[in-house]
Amino acid sequence: MSQRFFVNEAHWKRPHGPVFLYIGGEGLLSKFSVLAGHHVSMAGEHGALLVALEHRFYGQSIISLGTQDLQHLSSQEALADLAAFRQHISQKYNLTCRNVWISFGGSYAGALSAWFRGKFPHLVYGAVASSAPVQAKLDFSAYNLIVGRSLGDENVGGSERCLKAVRESFTSLEAALLGGNETRVGKDFCCCETPKSPEDQAELLQNVADIFMGTVQYNEEVGPLTITRLCDIMTEAQSEGEEAYHRLVKLSCLEVSWVKTLQWLNKTTDESFGYRQWFYQTCTEFGFYQTCEDSSCPFSRMMTLQSQTQLCSLLFNIPQYTLSANIDFTNQYYGGDQPQTHRVLYVNGDIDPWMPLSVVRNGTGEDKQRAVLIQGSAHCADMNSLRPSDRTSLKQAREVIEGRVSAWLKSAALEYRD
């Protein structure tokens, strides 16, 4: 299939400069994948050719999103695409073994970076895997455990008072929905429809929770809403008699129709911006369902595993009972969070909710320094360009990454010298 890619030759020291491969994930790939970011800064230092490949079935690399066509969407197919892309670039630029390849990726693409090195070690010399969820998991309740912990962490702008306020607010909102006040809730949250059905009520609660989940995941990276600002909203003085859920009302107007969500995810054009494709991959490979069915979750118990996995059968005719086997296969095939790889650097932030599914402990032998854990840092923060506001821990982590990439390139130069 045809896939979009980008190349930046501006930093390349011909003819033997290295190649830095940026791997696209579950969304649109832009030209900035080879123009900005920490890997681009390192390319300038090492004279690297920058290349980036968009993931099949995402962005502009789409033929059709019908269920039959989606059978060709998988991480294994994506790795095969990377191998073919490497061959294409090598032929186009007359590259040899002296042009050392290093791969970079974040989140799902971070896992692909690690897996590309693991499955094709002869094609890529080293890999940086940022915030990479390499362990597939059906019931990913640990995600919201980290969210709750971060909302209560003063080091990143949270507090115990904030966490308590969040819990109380969701308890009040759920009570209002279940107590026959759906019409008032619908008006308060500017809903287009009244959330009367259990499915619509769960949709509303999920969408409100998503605000908190997204804020923690990308804290101090994307947009004006940070943990600090969110906690300010949740803990500011309330007027006498004001109900707890009004703290939530200040955050957003929401779509709550479960049926409309189904219709949106069922569209075979890319109006879902990758959500349909990604949900397919959660059904066939990864799980990653962020549930709220235990006491550690600060949100609503209506956010269940069943409410999410049922979409696999409704959207793609994938029986729910097959999901566990699909996830087990993924972990067996790639090694889960105990991969048998070397020259892979796993980088994670300790407030990133995806951290529990990555590699956060060092290994042995050649792999004894494979993990970097960044205090107070969130999802894929290390991949961004340097900013004055960056935490000291993040700056130090980037220095570790730079040192590791430099060491790999020096090692490769000794291996492949004439």
Secondary structure, DSSP 8 states (H G I E B T S, - for coil): ----EEEE-TT--TTT--EEEEE--SS---GGGGTSSHHHHHHHHHT-EEEEE--TTSTT--S--SHHHHTT-SHHHHHHHHHHHHHHHHHHTT--TTS-EEEEEETHHHHHHHHHHHH-TTT-SEEEEET---S-EEE-THHHHHHHHHHT-GGGT--HHHHHHHHHHHHHHHHHHHTT-HHHHHHHTT-SS---SHHHHHHHHHHHHHHHHHHHHTTTTSSS--HHHHHHHHHS---TT--TTHHHHTT------HHHHHHHHT-SSGGGTTHHHHHHHIIIIIEEE----STT-SS-TTS-HHHHHHHHHHHH---GGGHHHHHHHHHHHH-TTS---SSEEEEEETT-TTGGGS--S--SGGGTT-EEEETT--TTGGGS---TT--HHHHHHHHHHHHHHHHHHHHHHHHH--
